[in-house]
Amino acid sequence: MLLAEDGYKVSNPIGEAFSEARTDIDASLIGTSSKKKIIRVIKPIIYLQQDGGVSLIQKGIVIAE
């Protein structure tokens, strides 16, 4: 994949646990459960790996229930 060769990593967080502490996603919450899970990804998370570090390029946009 060309993106990976250029140092980009695309992450799809579907199925992962949602936490208010996450800074790599913006979420819309539905339901009242205390244990939220990401059920839909509108935009994936994109990171750039270069010079031994990782930078967040695009926050993911998700729906958690």
Steps between C-alpha positions, in 0.01 A plus 500: 500500500643836400386677815695258720813549288476875564464447876122536534298262716122487463321363806139379506395486869170314446426263788744672737392623842417871513647721768456874560879511543568414135641797313522334159123487434191719512195294592124525494357295785172311494341298778556515875738209559806579711718273281503663159625324188574653159235368263554715190795685350422800283864608455801284593791618713810589299851514648832594341810313614825682434828583670434240772174666608131478424274800425123506488399630156121445513274428795254220447128574505297217654170400653514317832220312674 
